[in-house]
Amino acid sequence: MRGLLVGFQFCPVLLSGVALFLVAFSSSLHTDLSRDEVFERVEGFELIGHITMTLYTDEISCGLRCLQDKNCQSYNSKSDASDIKKECQLSNQTKKSSPENLRRNPRSTYYGRGPLWRVLFLSFILSSFQMIILPFSYAGKRGWDSAHPAFSCKEILDSGHPIGDGEYWIDPEKSGKPLRVYCDMSRYGGGWLLVSNVEFGSPSPKVSVETSYRGIGKSHMVLQKSAMKELRRHLSFTQLRFHCRKKQRRTFHVVTASNSSGEAVVRYFSGQTDEQPDACGSFVRLTLDDNSQLAGICKEWGRLVSGEYLVGKWGHGEGQKRLYWYPVMRKYWYHLRVQLHNVDDLQNMECDDRFGQNFDTNGDFWRVFVR
């Protein structure tokens, strides 16, 4: 028994020593990452076609996230036109394994994993740091881990504890069964929960069609009406945000308005009503990046169940697929749609595409958020 007590007395001392070492090492880790000793750095290039996750964070944090992900072999750090926001794209390939997908991009820097021994060593140190130090810093910070889930992305934002765009833990039912989800904390007020996400790549991803909202943690998924209805029952979200982009064409980006017309749109896509809502006056065009044709012709949207077009309505009269099967359309001209083949194989995405002129390229995406 005395030996056991001595062991328990020694453990805090040992842990404290290890903790001090890891804290001291963390600054070295950041320095090593920035000196390109862990990742091979190639400015002005990006690796396309094998993106497994897209985040919005700085280059160092992007590298740390890649080290944490066993499937990550490289990443692109890309700046927007203002050089303020950084887009972090994790990839499961490198320029050596997929040289044909390395292309020039003056706003991107490619980072590929360096010598295996160094990556493994730093990954071990990072894992130890997470197990010993981070649990203490997580205390009281909701959403940072599964032991402290938040109710929603918005609650994390309002608590003052967001750490940028990325993965967090939420428990909308307060059931003790939290979910790891993606939260957009930086755009248009932040606090947005990603509920549908499809990103075109090579090979085309498997897209999971979810009948329950608990599938929102998957990397490529779309929610059916039943899942949206279940989510709103627990989360009571009040806004939707539709965001899709085609690199060779246009970007559609709108958010539902904070008025009765916007609420009608939320109710429709949440399966609380089958009455298709009016389009005009129900949304706000996010002009920072929206350059779509659809956002400017709301009077011509829609198709009723009866088959009548150009009715100024959201939707296509569809049932369970209404969130991703023509939620917005103008007959024969411009459409929003995710088309699946054999249930989960992505056939194509339409994002303000004209009928018969739909071209998907690597990196094109189609997303829906709620808040």
Phi, psi and omega in degrees: 000318180297319178299322179295319179295319178299319179300316180293328178288329183283327185304313179300323179295315179298314180297322179297318179296315178297320181298316180298320179298316183291322177298316179296324183287334184300322178293324177295322179299314179297321180295316180299319179297317183287337179271005177066028178274344179258322181241139171287130187247129178228105181286146176079016180223158172219151176258120184254166170090349183227032183286127179256339180200142176239126179234174176231100184200176182282171186297319182294313179296327177296317177296320178296320179296322178295320178296327181285336185265115184295338181269350184280124179248342179197171174207155173253133172248114189238136178261154176275186185298334181271354182062024180258306182276142178246126176262128182250117180245114177274142183227149178263014177228170176234172178293339177282320181278338181220063186297333182290344182260005176273123182224161181286138173204107186298343181259014183232149170235129180268137176233121176248145182303139181272210182305136186301319184297322182287320178297316180296319181296313181292326176296321178296315179298317180296318179297318178296319178300318181294320184287327188260316186269312189298324179305327179288322180285339179288338188308122177080357182258097189292138176093351184281334178211172185291340179281343181228060182290152174264171177285323184202170174298322180297322179295321178298316179298313183292336180285345181084014184246018178289149178240039179094179177294143178152199185272137176221174178247130177228159178219079184299333181270351185053045185261353186084010178239077185289160178241143172269122187228171176257129178243131173267108185258358189246342187256133171049053176092344178071181179079021183269133177261126179283122183242349173210134184209123175224128178232125184283135179208188179232114002285167179297138183286157169282129182251120182275126176266111189261129176266351175233145182295344183290358176270005185290350178280351181284152187289323178232111184203157171229147181260135173280172182303320181297323179291320178294322179295318178296317181296317181292329178299324182268324190260336179055042178292156186239355181221151172241148175227120178259128183217115174223155183214133171245119184300324182270359182227254188224176177240132174249123184211105180223157175231142180294144184286155178272064178211183184295327178292319177294321177297324178297324177293316179299317180296321181294311183284348175266004176073020179271350175204153176256003179281118182292127185280156175295143181276305185297132180086358184257355183215163176243128178280125182272089192289351178300325179223349179287122175229030186282160171280322185301318184297342182259001183229047186300334180293344184254009181287159160092162173214128179278163177302328180291346180102359181281132181254177176055049187254000180070036183236154168286149169091176186230010181079012181281162180270259185294336185268011192299334182288331186235356180250094183056052173297331175225134179200154168231117189314126176067359185242290186228139185218156165243127182192146167246117181254124181251147178243131183056049174076304189236359178275125180289120177269310174194165174239143174243127181223091183061029181274145176277145182306126178082002180232045183263117180231120178263137175231158181303132180098347174296144182219164181216117187221151173227134178239157172231156176208000000 
